[in-house]
Amino acid sequence: MRNRFLIEVPWDGKGIFKERVNKFLGIVNIVSPRVYGDTEVHIHDPGRLCEILYPGNKVLLKRVKKERRKTEWRCYSG
């Protein structure tokens, strides 16, 4: 049986979620494609997300390089 996904998210890195600083900002320990350590990431969905964004959860990250951004990464729960 094939794996079925609700949504396919293209990702550039993987990490371990550490904490949510505010509605749109979180701290993730990035471990792939190389170790970046604790890094500020943008949380794409500002909803509660308590059930999926908790310390220790694995997350997927998308690298976004644009001017006027506070962070270089966008976080998706994995």
Residue pairs with C-beta under 8 A, 6 or more apart in sequence:
9 60
9 62
9 76
10 62
11 60
11 61
11 62
11 76
11 78
12 33
12 61
12 62
12 63
13 30
13 32
13 33
13 36
13 60
13 61
13 62
13 63
13 73
14 30
14 31
14 32
14 58
14 59
14 60
14 61
14 78
15 28
15 29
15 30
15 31
15 32
15 39
15 41
15 58
15 59
15 61
15 75
16 28
16 29
16 31
16 56
16 57
16 58
16 59
17 26
17 27
17 28
17 53
17 54
17 55
17 56
17 57
17 58
17 59
17 75
17 77
18 26
18 27
18 28
18 29
18 38
18 55
19 26
19 27
19 55
20 26
20 27
20 43
20 49
20 53
21 27
21 40
23 43
23 46
24 42
24 43
24 46
25 40
25 41
25 42
25 43
25 70
25 71
26 40
26 41
26 43
26 53
26 75
27 38
27 39
27 40
27 41
28 38
28 39
28 41
28 59
28 61
28 73
28 75
29 37
29 38
29 39
30 36
30 37
30 39
30 61
30 73
39 71
39 72
39 73
40 70
40 71
40 73
41 61
41 71
41 73
41 74
41 75
42 64
42 69
42 70
42 71
42 73
42 74
42 75
43 49
43 53
43 75
44 74
44 75
44 76
49 77
52 77
53 59
53 75
53 77
57 77
57 78
58 78
59 75
59 76
59 77
59 78
60 75
60 76
60 77
60 78
61 73
61 74
61 75
61 76
62 73
62 74
62 76
63 72
63 73
63 74
64 71
64 72
64 73
64 74
65 72
